[in-house]
Amino acid sequence: MGIVANAVLEAGGEATGVIPYPMYAAGGERDKSASAHAALGSANNGKMQTVLVDSMHERKVEMAKRSMAFIGLPGGFGTFEEVFEVTTWTQLGIHNKPVVLLNVLSYYDPLRQLLENGINAGYINPNNRNLIVFVDGPSSLDEHEDFDWGTAALGAIDKWGGTGIKSIFDWTLRRDGSSSGALCST
């Protein structure tokens, strides 16, 4: 999380980090491969907004409220969980936003095959095949390091035509008869 935000800041951009307070209180996310530490927005020159929430679930809701799309880089369990949750939200009609996976060095090929297996076995509706967009990059893996993944991701978002799925649920309804924003229910 912090590594991407810091790269954006170093390139002169602005970033918003949504972080659960327990992670913030501990000083940020720790690098899983070494003892290095990635603090959010160290020396950010005022271009980093940090939004503190109480839980990982609140983090996902807050990010979804602020996002027009979701882009997944190669990652671990947290990435998988977040990608599948926002994909499920699209499937259920909680939001209608693209989920784009950057298939760097064919990292997500097994996941694409798993989704096809789910379709072939009847667990995933074939109409939901487009809920996740895979950006494959150049056919030669040797070119992946220099490929402009950011532009490719934005292109995939621009091309995404929505799901065409009409939700059978009204996610704004509350038990007390009131209504609120759809993502409040998640």
MARBA-3410 file (N, C-alpha, C, O; in Angstrom, 1 decimal):
186
0.8,-1.2,0.0,0.0,0.0,0.0,0.9,1.2,0.0,0.7,2.1,-0.9 ~ 1.7,1.4,1.0,2.6,2.5,1.1,3.6,2.7,0.0,3.9,3.8,-0.4 ~ 4.1,1.6,-0.6,5.1,1.7,-1.6,4.5,2.4,-2.9,5.1,3.2,-3.5 ~ 3.3,2.0,-3.2,2.6,2.6,-4.4,2.4,4.1,-4.1,2.6,5.0,-5.0 ~ 1.8,4.4,-2.9,1.6,5.8,-2.6,2.8,6.7,-2.6,2.8,7.8,-3.2
3.9,6.1,-2.1,5.2,6.9,-2.1,5.7,7.1,-3.5,6.3,8.1,-3.8 ~ 5.5,6.1,-4.4,6.0,6.2,-5.8,5.2,7.3,-6.4,5.8,8.1,-7.2 ~ 3.9,7.4,-6.2,3.1,8.5,-6.7,3.6,9.9,-6.3,3.7,10.8,-7.1 ~ 3.9,10.0,-5.0,4.3,11.2,-4.4,5.7,11.6,-5.0,5.9,12.8,-5.3 ~ 6.6,10.6,-5.1,7.9,10.9,-5.7,7.8,11.4,-7.2,8.7,12.1,-7.6
6.8,11.0,-7.9,6.6,11.4,-9.3,5.8,12.7,-9.3,5.5,13.2,-10.4 ~ 5.5,13.3,-8.2,4.9,14.6,-8.2,3.4,14.6,-8.1,2.7,15.6,-8.2 ~ 2.8,13.4,-7.9,1.4,13.2,-7.8,0.8,13.4,-6.4,1.6,13.7,-5.5 ~ -0.4,13.2,-6.3,-1.1,13.3,-5.0,-1.7,11.9,-4.7,-2.1,11.2,-5.7 ~ -1.8,11.6,-3.5,-2.3,10.2,-3.1,-3.2,10.3,-1.9,-3.0,11.2,-1.0
-4.1,9.5,-1.8,-4.9,9.3,-0.6,-4.7,7.9,-0.1,-5.0,6.9,-0.8 ~ -4.3,7.8,1.1,-4.2,6.5,1.8,-5.3,6.3,2.8,-5.5,7.1,3.6 ~ -5.9,5.1,2.7,-7.0,4.8,3.7,-6.4,3.6,4.5,-6.1,2.6,4.0 ~ -6.2,3.9,5.8,-5.5,2.9,6.6,-6.2,2.7,7.9,-6.6,3.7,8.6 ~ -6.3,1.4,8.3,-6.9,1.2,9.6,-6.0,1.7,10.7,-4.8,1.6,10.7
-6.6,2.3,11.8,-5.9,2.9,12.8,-4.8,1.9,13.4,-3.7,2.3,13.7 ~ -5.1,0.6,13.7,-4.1,-0.3,14.2,-2.8,-0.3,13.4,-1.7,-0.4,13.9 ~ -3.0,-0.3,12.1,-1.8,-0.3,11.2,-1.1,1.1,11.3,0.2,1.1,11.3 ~ -1.8,2.1,11.3,-1.2,3.5,11.5,-0.5,3.6,12.8,0.6,4.1,12.8 ~ -1.1,3.1,13.9,-0.5,3.2,15.2,0.8,2.4,15.3,1.7,2.8,16.0
0.9,1.4,14.5,2.1,0.6,14.4,3.2,1.1,13.5,4.3,0.6,13.4 ~ 2.8,2.2,12.8,3.8,2.9,11.9,3.7,2.5,10.5,4.6,2.9,9.7 ~ 2.7,1.9,10.0,2.5,1.6,8.6,2.6,0.1,8.3,2.7,-0.7,9.2 ~ 2.7,-0.2,7.0,2.8,-1.6,6.6,4.2,-2.0,6.6,5.1,-1.3,6.1 ~ 4.5,-3.2,7.0,5.8,-3.8,7.0,6.0,-4.6,5.7,5.1,-5.2,5.3
7.2,-4.5,5.2,7.6,-5.2,4.0,7.6,-6.7,4.4,8.2,-7.1,5.4 ~ 6.9,-7.5,3.6,6.8,-8.9,3.9,8.1,-9.7,3.5,8.2,-10.9,4.0 ~ 9.0,-9.1,2.7,10.1,-9.9,2.3,11.4,-9.6,3.0,12.4,-10.2,2.8 ~ 11.4,-8.5,3.8,12.6,-8.1,4.5,12.2,-7.3,5.8,11.0,-7.3,6.1 ~ 13.1,-6.8,6.5,12.8,-6.0,7.6,12.6,-4.5,7.3,12.4,-3.7,8.2
12.5,-4.2,6.0,12.3,-2.8,5.6,10.9,-2.4,6.1,10.0,-3.3,6.3 ~ 10.7,-1.1,6.2,9.4,-0.6,6.7,8.9,0.4,5.7,9.7,1.3,5.3 ~ 7.7,0.4,5.3,7.1,1.4,4.4,6.1,2.2,5.1,4.9,1.8,5.2 ~ 6.5,3.4,5.5,5.6,4.3,6.2,4.8,5.1,5.1,5.4,5.4,4.1 ~ 3.6,5.4,5.4,2.8,6.1,4.4,3.2,7.5,4.3,3.2,8.3,5.3
3.6,8.0,3.1,3.8,9.4,2.8,4.8,10.0,3.6,4.7,11.2,4.0 ~ 6.0,9.4,3.9,7.0,10.1,4.5,7.6,11.2,3.6,7.9,10.9,2.5 ~ 7.6,12.4,4.1,8.1,13.5,3.3,7.2,13.7,2.1,7.6,13.8,1.0 ~ 5.9,13.9,2.4,4.9,14.0,1.3,4.6,15.4,0.8,3.8,15.5,-0.1 ~ 5.2,16.4,1.4,5.0,17.8,1.0,3.5,18.2,0.9,3.2,19.0,0.0
2.7,17.7,1.8,1.3,18.0,1.8,0.5,17.4,0.7,-0.7,17.8,0.5 ~ 1.0,16.5,-0.1,0.3,15.9,-1.2,-0.3,14.5,-0.9,-0.8,13.8,-1.8 ~ -0.2,14.2,0.4,-0.7,12.8,0.8,-1.8,13.1,1.8,-1.5,13.7,2.9 ~ -2.9,12.6,1.5,-4.0,12.6,2.5,-4.1,11.3,3.1,-4.2,10.3,2.4 ~ -4.1,11.2,4.4,-4.3,9.9,5.1,-5.6,9.9,5.8,-5.9,10.8,6.6
-6.4,8.9,5.5,-7.8,8.8,6.1,-7.7,7.6,7.0,-7.4,6.5,6.6 ~ -7.9,7.8,8.3,-7.9,6.8,9.3,-9.3,6.2,9.5,-10.3,6.9,9.6 ~ -9.4,4.9,9.5,-10.6,4.2,9.8,-10.3,3.1,10.9,-9.2,3.0,11.3 ~ -11.4,2.5,11.3,-11.2,1.6,12.5,-10.9,0.1,12.1,-10.4,-0.6,12.9 ~ -11.2,-0.3,10.8,-11.1,-1.7,10.5,-10.7,-1.8,9.0,-10.9,-0.9,8.2
-10.3,-3.0,8.6,-10.0,-3.3,7.2,-11.3,-3.2,6.4,-11.3,-2.7,5.2 ~ -12.4,-3.6,7.0,-13.7,-3.5,6.2,-14.1,-2.1,6.0,-14.5,-1.7,4.9 ~ -13.9,-1.2,7.0,-14.2,0.2,6.8,-13.2,0.8,5.8,-13.6,1.7,5.0 ~ -12.0,0.3,5.7,-11.1,0.7,4.7,-11.6,0.5,3.3,-11.5,1.3,2.4 ~ -12.1,-0.7,3.1,-12.6,-1.1,1.7,-13.8,-0.3,1.4,-13.9,0.2,0.2
-14.7,0.0,2.3,-15.9,0.8,2.0,-15.4,2.2,1.7,-15.9,2.8,0.7 ~ -14.5,2.8,2.4,-14.1,4.1,2.2,-13.3,4.2,0.8,-13.5,5.2,0.1 ~ -12.5,3.3,0.5,-11.8,3.3,-0.8,-12.8,3.2,-1.9,-12.7,3.8,-2.9 ~ -13.8,2.3,-1.8,-14.9,2.1,-2.8,-15.6,3.4,-3.0,-16.0,3.8,-4.2 ~ -15.9,4.1,-1.9,-16.7,5.4,-2.1,-15.8,6.4,-2.9,-16.4,7.2,-3.6
-14.5,6.4,-2.7,-13.6,7.4,-3.4,-13.2,7.0,-4.8,-12.5,7.8,-5.4 ~ -13.5,5.8,-5.2,-12.9,5.2,-6.4,-13.8,5.2,-7.6,-15.0,5.0,-7.4 ~ -13.3,5.3,-8.8,-14.1,5.2,-10.0,-13.8,3.8,-10.6,-14.6,3.3,-11.5 ~ -12.8,3.1,-10.1,-12.4,1.8,-10.6,-11.4,1.2,-9.5,-11.0,1.9,-8.6 ~ -11.2,-0.1,-9.7,-10.2,-0.8,-8.8,-9.2,-1.4,-9.7,-9.5,-2.1,-10.7
-7.9,-1.2,-9.4,-6.8,-1.7,-10.1,-6.0,-2.6,-9.2,-5.5,-2.2,-8.1 ~ -5.8,-3.9,-9.5,-5.0,-4.8,-8.7,-3.7,-5.1,-9.4,-3.6,-5.5,-10.5 ~ -2.7,-4.9,-8.6,-1.3,-5.3,-9.0,-1.1,-6.7,-8.5,-1.8,-7.2,-7.6 ~ 0.0,-7.4,-8.9,0.3,-8.7,-8.3,0.4,-8.5,-6.8,1.1,-7.6,-6.3 ~ -0.2,-9.4,-6.1,-0.1,-9.3,-4.6,-0.5,-10.6,-3.9,-0.6,-11.7,-4.6
-0.7,-10.5,-2.6,-1.0,-11.7,-1.8,-2.4,-11.8,-1.4,-3.3,-11.3,-2.1 ~ -2.7,-12.4,-0.2,-4.0,-12.6,0.2,-4.9,-11.4,0.3,-6.0,-11.4,0.0 ~ -4.3,-10.3,0.8,-5.0,-9.0,0.9,-5.5,-8.5,-0.4,-6.7,-8.1,-0.5 ~ -4.7,-8.6,-1.4,-5.0,-8.2,-2.8,-6.1,-9.1,-3.3,-7.1,-8.6,-3.8 ~ -6.0,-10.4,-3.1,-7.0,-11.4,-3.6,-8.3,-11.1,-3.0,-9.4,-11.0,-3.6
-8.3,-10.9,-1.6,-9.6,-10.7,-0.9,-10.2,-9.4,-1.4,-11.5,-9.4,-1.6 ~ -9.5,-8.3,-1.5,-10.1,-7.0,-1.9,-10.6,-7.1,-3.4,-11.7,-6.6,-3.7 ~ -9.9,-7.8,-4.3,-10.3,-7.9,-5.6,-11.6,-8.7,-5.7,-12.6,-8.3,-6.4 ~ -11.7,-9.8,-5.0,-12.9,-10.6,-5.0,-14.1,-9.9,-4.3,-15.2,-10.0,-4.8 ~ -13.8,-9.1,-3.3,-14.9,-8.4,-2.6,-15.5,-7.3,-3.5,-16.7,-7.3,-3.7
-14.7,-6.5,-4.2,-15.2,-5.5,-5.0,-15.9,-6.1,-6.3,-16.8,-5.5,-6.9 ~ -15.3,-7.2,-6.7,-16.0,-7.9,-7.9,-17.4,-8.4,-7.4,-18.3,-8.3,-8.2 ~ -17.5,-9.0,-6.3,-18.8,-9.4,-5.8,-19.7,-8.3,-5.6,-20.9,-8.4,-5.9 ~ -19.2,-7.1,-5.1,-20.1,-5.9,-5.0,-20.6,-5.5,-6.4,-21.8,-5.1,-6.5 ~ -19.8,-5.6,-7.4,-20.3,-5.3,-8.8,-21.3,-6.4,-9.2,-22.4,-6.0,-9.7
-21.1,-7.6,-8.9,-22.0,-8.7,-9.3,-23.4,-8.5,-8.6,-24.4,-8.7,-9.2 ~ -23.3,-8.1,-7.4,-24.6,-7.9,-6.6,-25.3,-6.5,-6.9,-26.4,-6.3,-6.4 ~ -24.6,-5.6,-7.6,-25.2,-4.3,-7.9,-24.9,-3.3,-6.8,-25.6,-2.3,-6.8 ~ -24.0,-3.5,-5.9,-23.7,-2.5,-4.9,-23.0,-1.3,-5.5,-23.2,-0.2,-5.1 ~ -22.2,-1.6,-6.5,-21.6,-0.5,-7.3,-21.5,-1.1,-8.7,-21.7,-2.3,-9.0
-21.1,-0.2,-9.7,-20.9,-0.6,-11.1,-19.6,0.0,-11.5,-19.6,1.0,-12.3 ~ -18.5,-0.6,-11.0,-17.2,-0.1,-11.3,-16.3,-1.2,-11.8,-16.4,-2.3,-11.4 ~ -15.4,-0.8,-12.7,-14.5,-1.9,-13.3,-13.5,-2.3,-12.2,-13.0,-1.6,-11.4 ~ -13.1,-3.6,-12.4,-12.0,-4.2,-11.6,-11.0,-4.7,-12.6,-11.3,-5.6,-13.4 ~ -9.8,-4.1,-12.6,-8.8,-4.3,-13.6,-7.6,-5.0,-12.8,-7.1,-4.4,-11.9
-7.1,-6.1,-13.4,-5.9,-6.7,-12.8,-4.8,-6.6,-13.8,-4.9,-7.0,-15.0 ~ -3.7,-6.1,-13.4,-2.5,-6.0,-14.2,-1.7,-7.3,-14.1,-1.1,-7.6,-13.1 ~ -1.8,-8.0,-15.2,-1.2,-9.4,-15.3,0.3,-9.3,-15.6,0.7,-9.9,-16.6 ~ 1.0,-8.7,-14.7,2.5,-8.5,-14.9,3.1,-9.9,-14.8,2.9,-10.7,-13.9 ~ 3.9,-10.2,-15.9,4.7,-11.5,-16.0,3.7,-12.7,-15.8,4.1,-13.7,-15.3
2.5,-12.5,-16.3,1.5,-13.6,-16.3,1.0,-14.0,-14.9,0.5,-15.1,-14.7 ~ 1.2,-13.1,-13.9,0.9,-13.5,-12.5,-0.5,-14.0,-12.4,-0.7,-14.9,-11.6 ~ -1.5,-13.3,-13.0,-2.9,-13.6,-12.8,-3.4,-14.7,-13.8,-4.6,-14.9,-13.8 ~ -2.6,-15.3,-14.6,-3.0,-16.4,-15.5,-3.8,-17.5,-14.7,-4.8,-18.0,-15.1 ~ -3.2,-18.0,-13.6,-3.9,-19.0,-12.8,-5.3,-18.6,-12.3,-6.2,-19.3,-12.3
-5.4,-17.3,-11.9,-6.7,-16.8,-11.5,-7.7,-16.7,-12.6,-8.9,-17.1,-12.5 ~ -7.2,-16.3,-13.8,-8.1,-16.3,-15.0,-8.6,-17.7,-15.3,-9.8,-17.9,-15.6 ~ -7.7,-18.7,-15.2,-8.1,-20.1,-15.4,-9.1,-20.5,-14.3,-10.0,-21.3,-14.6 ~ -8.9,-20.1,-13.1,-9.8,-20.5,-12.0,-11.2,-20.0,-12.3,-12.2,-20.6,-12.1 ~ -11.3,-18.7,-12.7,-12.6,-18.1,-13.1,-13.2,-18.9,-14.2,-14.4,-19.1,-14.2
-12.5,-19.3,-15.2,-13.0,-20.1,-16.3,-13.5,-21.4,-15.8,-14.5,-21.9,-16.3 ~ -12.7,-22.0,-14.9,-13.2,-23.3,-14.3,-14.5,-23.1,-13.6,-15.4,-24.0,-13.7 ~ -14.7,-22.0,-12.9,-15.9,-21.7,-12.2,-17.1,-21.6,-13.1,-18.2,-22.0,-12.9 ~ -16.8,-20.9,-14.3,-17.9,-20.8,-15.3,-18.2,-22.2,-15.9,-19.4,-22.5,-16.0 ~ -17.2,-22.9,-16.2,-17.4,-24.3,-16.9,-18.1,-25.2,-15.9,-18.9,-26.1,-16.3
-17.9,-25.1,-14.6,-18.5,-25.9,-13.6,-19.9,-25.4,-13.2,-20.6,-26.1,-12.5 ~ -20.3,-24.3,-13.7,-21.6,-23.8,-13.4,-21.7,-22.9,-12.2,-22.8,-22.6,-11.8 ~ -20.6,-22.6,-11.5,-20.6,-21.8,-10.3,-20.7,-20.3,-10.6,-21.1,-19.5,-9.8 ~ -20.1,-19.9,-11.7,-20.1,-18.5,-12.1,-20.9,-18.3,-13.4,-20.7,-19.1,-14.4 ~ -21.8,-17.4,-13.4,-22.6,-17.1,-14.6,-21.7,-16.6,-15.7,-20.9,-15.7,-15.5
-21.8,-17.2,-16.9,-20.9,-16.7,-18.0,-21.0,-15.2,-18.3,-20.1,-14.6,-18.8 ~ -22.2,-14.7,-18.0,-22.4,-13.2,-18.2,-21.5,-12.4,-17.3,-21.3,-11.2,-17.5 ~ -21.0,-13.0,-16.2,-20.1,-12.3,-15.2,-18.7,-12.4,-15.6,-17.8,-11.9,-14.8 ~ -18.3,-13.0,-16.7,-17.0,-13.2,-17.1,-16.2,-11.8,-17.2,-15.0,-11.7,-16.9 ~ -16.9,-10.8,-17.6,-16.3,-9.4,-17.7,-16.2,-8.6,-16.5,-15.8,-7.5,-16.5
-16.6,-9.2,-15.3,-16.5,-8.4,-14.1,-15.1,-8.1,-13.7,-14.8,-7.1,-13.0 ~ -14.1,-8.9,-14.1,-12.7,-8.7,-13.9,-12.1,-8.5,-15.3,-12.2,-9.4,-16.2 ~ -11.4,-7.4,-15.5,-10.6,-7.2,-16.8,-9.2,-7.4,-16.5,-8.6,-6.9,-15.6 ~ -8.6,-8.3,-17.3,-7.2,-8.6,-17.2,-6.4,-7.8,-18.3,-6.7,-7.8,-19.4 ~ -5.4,-7.1,-17.8,-4.5,-6.3,-18.7,-3.2,-7.2,-18.8,-2.5,-7.3,-17.8
-2.9,-7.7,-20.0,-1.8,-8.6,-20.2,-0.5,-8.0,-20.5,0.5,-8.6,-20.3 ~ -0.5,-6.9,-21.1,0.7,-6.3,-21.5,1.3,-7.0,-22.8,0.6,-7.7,-23.4 ~ 2.6,-6.7,-23.1,3.2,-7.3,-24.3,3.2,-8.8,-24.2,3.3,-9.4,-23.1 ~ 3.2,-9.4,-25.4,3.3,-10.9,-25.4,4.6,-11.4,-24.9,4.7,-12.5,-24.4 ~ 5.7,-10.6,-25.1,7.0,-11.0,-24.7,7.1,-10.5,-23.2,7.1,-9.3,-22.9
7.3,-11.5,-22.3,7.5,-11.1,-20.9,8.7,-10.3,-20.7,8.8,-9.5,-19.7 ~ 9.7,-10.3,-21.6,10.9,-9.5,-21.4,10.6,-8.0,-21.5,11.3,-7.2,-21.0 ~ 9.4,-7.7,-22.1,9.0,-6.3,-22.3,8.2,-5.7,-21.1,7.8,-4.6,-21.1 ~ 7.8,-6.6,-20.2,6.9,-6.2,-19.1,7.5,-5.1,-18.2,6.8,-4.3,-17.7 ~ 8.8,-5.2,-17.9,9.4,-4.2,-17.0,9.3,-2.8,-17.5,9.1,-1.9,-16.7
9.4,-2.6,-18.8,9.4,-1.3,-19.4,8.0,-0.9,-19.9,7.8,0.2,-20.4 ~ 7.0,-1.8,-19.8,5.7,-1.5,-20.3,5.0,-0.5,-19.5,5.2,-0.4,-18.3 ~ 4.2,0.4,-20.1,3.4,1.4,-19.3,2.1,0.8,-18.8,1.1,1.0,-19.4 ~ 2.2,0.2,-17.7,1.0,-0.5,-17.1,0.0,0.5,-16.7,-1.2,0.2,-16.7 ~ 0.4,1.7,-16.3,-0.6,2.7,-15.9,-1.5,3.2,-17.0,-2.7,3.2,-16.9
-0.9,3.5,-18.2,-1.7,3.8,-19.3,-2.6,2.7,-19.8,-3.7,2.9,-20.2 ~ -2.0,1.5,-19.7,-2.8,0.3,-20.1,-4.0,0.1,-19.2,-5.1,-0.2,-19.6 ~ -3.8,0.3,-17.9,-4.9,0.2,-16.9,-6.0,1.3,-17.2,-7.2,1.0,-17.1 ~ -5.6,2.5,-17.4,-6.5,3.6,-17.7,-7.3,3.3,-19.0,-8.5,3.6,-19.1 ~ -6.6,2.7,-20.0,-7.3,2.3,-21.2,-8.3,1.3,-21.0,-9.4,1.3,-21.5
-8.0,0.3,-20.1,-9.0,-0.8,-19.8,-10.2,-0.2,-19.1,-11.3,-0.6,-19.3 ~ -10.0,0.8,-18.2,-11.1,1.4,-17.5,-11.9,2.2,-18.5,-13.2,2.1,-18.4 ~ -11.3,2.9,-19.4,-12.1,3.7,-20.4,-12.9,2.8,-21.3,-14.0,3.2,-21.7 ~ -12.4,1.6,-21.6,-13.1,0.7,-22.5,-14.2,-0.1,-21.8,-15.1,-0.6,-22.5 ~ -14.1,-0.2,-20.5,-15.1,-1.0,-19.8,-16.5,-0.4,-20.0,-16.7,0.8,-19.7
-17.4,-1.2,-20.4,-18.7,-0.8,-20.7,-19.8,-1.1,-19.6,-21.0,-1.0,-19.9 ~ -19.3,-1.4,-18.4,-20.3,-1.7,-17.4,-20.6,-3.2,-17.5,-20.2,-3.9,-18.4 ~ -21.4,-3.6,-16.5,-21.8,-5.1,-16.5,-23.0,-5.4,-17.3,-23.2,-6.5,-17.8 ~ -23.9,-4.4,-17.4,-25.2,-4.7,-18.0,-26.1,-5.5,-17.1,-27.2,-5.9,-17.5 ~ -25.6,-5.7,-15.9,-26.4,-6.5,-14.9,-27.3,-5.5,-14.1,-26.9,-4.5,-13.6
-28.6,-5.8,-14.1,-29.5,-5.0,-13.3,-29.6,-5.7,-11.9,-30.0,-6.9,-11.8 ~ -29.4,-5.0,-10.9,-29.4,-5.5,-9.6,-30.8,-5.9,-9.2,-31.8,-5.1,-9.5 ~ -31.0,-7.0,-8.5,-32.3,-7.4,-8.0,-32.5,-6.9,-6.6,-33.6,-7.1,-6.0 ~ -31.5,-6.2,-6.0,-31.5,-5.7,-4.7,-31.4,-4.2,-4.7,-30.8,-3.6,-5.5 ~ -32.1,-3.6,-3.7,-32.0,-2.1,-3.5,-31.1,-1.9,-2.3,-31.6,-2.0,-1.1
-29.8,-1.7,-2.5,-28.8,-1.6,-1.4,-28.9,-0.3,-0.6,-28.2,-0.2,0.3 ~ -29.8,0.5,-1.0,-30.0,1.8,-0.2,-31.0,1.6,1.0,-31.1,2.4,1.9 ~ -31.8,0.5,0.9,-32.9,0.3,1.9,-32.3,-0.1,3.3,-31.3,-0.8,3.4 ~ -32.9,0.4,4.3,-32.5,0.1,5.7,-33.7,-0.5,6.5,-34.8,-0.3,6.1 ~ -33.4,-1.2,7.5,-34.5,-1.8,8.3,-35.5,-0.9,8.9,-36.7,-1.2,9.0
-35.0,0.4,9.2,-36.0,1.3,9.8,-36.8,2.1,8.7,-37.5,3.0,9.0 ~ -36.7,1.7,7.4,-37.5,2.3,6.4,-36.8,3.4,5.7,-37.2,3.9,4.7 ~ -35.6,3.9,6.2,-34.9,5.0,5.6,-34.0,4.4,4.5,-34.0,3.2,4.2 ~ -33.3,5.3,3.8,-32.4,4.8,2.8,-31.1,5.6,2.9,-31.1,6.7,3.5 ~ -30.0,5.1,2.4,-28.7,5.7,2.4,-27.9,5.3,1.2,-28.4,4.5,0.4
-26.7,5.8,1.1,-25.8,5.4,0.0,-25.6,3.9,0.0,-25.5,3.3,1.0 ~ -25.5,3.3,-1.2,-25.4,1.9,-1.4,-24.2,1.3,-0.6,-24.3,0.2,0.0 ~ -23.0,2.0,-0.6,-21.9,1.4,0.0,-21.9,1.4,1.5,-21.1,0.8,2.2 ~ -22.9,2.1,2.1,-23.1,2.1,3.5,-23.5,0.7,4.0,-23.3,0.4,5.2 ~ -24.0,-0.1,3.1,-24.5,-1.4,3.5,-23.4,-2.5,3.6,-23.7,-3.5,4.1
-22.3,-2.2,3.1,-21.3,-3.2,3.0,-20.4,-3.2,4.2,-19.4,-4.1,4.3
END
